[in-house]
Amino acid sequence: MDNFATRKPESRLSSTTRRIFTGGTRRDTRLWIITQYVYERLEQDCGLRRETLPVDATEDEPKSFVYVSEDALTNPARLLVLIQGSGVVRAGQWARRLIINNDLDSGTQIPFINRAMEAAGNSGPLTPP
């Protein structure tokens, strides 16, 4: 699996992202990048898609999202739901500290999602509102 810590800085940030964080702290920027990178891995490596909830929410209503496999809503045989702990961690993450200090395998849900997919189950990490 790709080790985020060993990637070159220019491959981590697009020019748009650099402009967004000109006023933020390095820590805020790093945490945002980690979250976006995990979301990217969930979509590209795990084949999950992002679904907004509630599906019929208006612009003024609070919304959140989940990641689901392609057949999660059509295959009632199996459904695995992974929910991370409270705090600042988001969908697909167990702990940002583990991602930063160790690696993606220990800090994200990606290995568990891959194992579930291999076992022919459906899975989807949630992001609480």
C-alpha positions in Angstrom: 0.0 0.0 0.0 1.1 3.5 -0.7 2.9 5.1 2.3 1.7 8.7 2.6 4.7 9.8 4.6 7.2 8.9 1.9 5.4 10.7 -1.0 7.0 13.9 -2.2 5.2 17.1 -0.9 4.3 18.3 -4.4 2.4 15.0 -5.1 0.3 15.5 -1.9 -1.1 19.0 -2.8 -2.6 20.4 -5.9 -2.1 24.1 -6.6 -5.7 24.7 -5.7 -5.2 23.0 -2.3 -2.1 25.0 -1.6 -4.1 28.2 -2.2 -6.9 27.1 0.1 -4.5 26.6 3.1 -2.4 29.8 2.9 -3.9 31.0 6.2 -4.2 27.6 7.9 -1.6 25.9 10.2 0.6 23.2 8.9 -1.2 20.7 11.2 -4.6 21.7 9.9 -3.3 21.3 6.3 -1.7 18.0 7.1 -4.9 16.6 8.7 -7.0 17.8 5.8 -4.7 16.2 3.3 -4.7 12.9 5.2 -8.5 12.9 5.2 -8.7 13.6 1.4 -6.1 11.0 0.7 -8.0 8.3 2.6 -11.2 9.3 0.7 -9.3 8.9 -2.5 -8.0 5.5 -1.5 -11.5 4.4 -0.5 -12.8 5.3 -4.0 -9.8 4.1 -6.1 -8.4 1.2 -4.2 -11.5 -0.2 -2.5 -14.0 0.7 -5.3 -16.4 2.5 -3.0 -18.5 5.4 -3.9 -19.6 8.4 -1.8 -23.3 8.7 -1.1 -24.8 11.8 0.6 -27.3 11.3 3.4 -30.1 12.1 3.6 -30.6 11.6 -0.1 -33.4 14.2 -0.3 -31.9 16.9 1.9 -32.3 20.5 1.0 -29.4 23.0 0.9 -30.3 24.2 4.4 -30.5 20.8 6.0 -27.5 19.2 7.6 -25.9 16.4 5.5 -23.3 13.7 5.9 -22.1 10.9 3.7 -21.2 7.3 3.6 -19.0 5.2 1.3 -20.7 2.1 -0.1 -19.8 -0.7 -2.4 -21.5 -0.9 -5.8 -23.9 -3.5 -4.8 -24.5 -2.5 -1.1 -28.1 -1.4 -1.7 -29.0 -4.2 -4.0 -27.5 -7.2 -2.3 -29.4 -7.9 0.9 -27.3 -11.1 1.7 -24.5 -9.2 3.5 -23.8 -5.8 4.8 -20.8 -4.7 6.9 -20.9 -1.3 8.4 -17.7 0.2 9.9 -18.0 3.1 12.3 -15.0 5.0 13.5 -14.6 6.5 17.0 -15.6 10.0 18.0 -13.6 13.1 17.5 -12.0 14.4 14.3 -11.5 11.1 12.5 -13.6 10.6 9.4 -14.8 7.9 7.2 -12.2 5.2 6.6 -10.0 6.2 9.5 -9.4 4.6 12.9 -7.0 7.3 14.1 -5.0 10.0 12.4 -2.2 9.6 14.8 -1.6 6.0 13.6 -1.7 7.2 10.0 0.9 9.9 10.7 3.2 7.9 13.1 2.8 4.4 11.6 1.1 3.9 8.2 -2.2 3.7 6.4 -2.6 0.0 7.2 -2.7 0.6 11.0 -4.6 3.9 10.9 -7.3 3.3 8.3 -10.1 0.9 7.7 -8.8 0.1 4.3 -7.3 -3.3 5.1 -10.6 -4.4 6.8 -12.6 -3.2 3.8 -10.4 -5.1 1.4 -10.7 -8.3 3.5 -14.5 -7.8 3.6 -14.6 -7.3 -0.2 -12.5 -10.4 -0.7 -14.9 -12.4 1.4 -17.7 -11.3 -0.9 -19.4 -9.0 1.6 -20.4 -5.4 1.2 -18.9 -2.7 3.3 -19.1 1.0 3.9 -17.5 3.3 6.5 -19.7 6.1 7.8 -19.2 9.7 8.6 -21.4 10.8 11.5 -23.0 14.3 11.2 
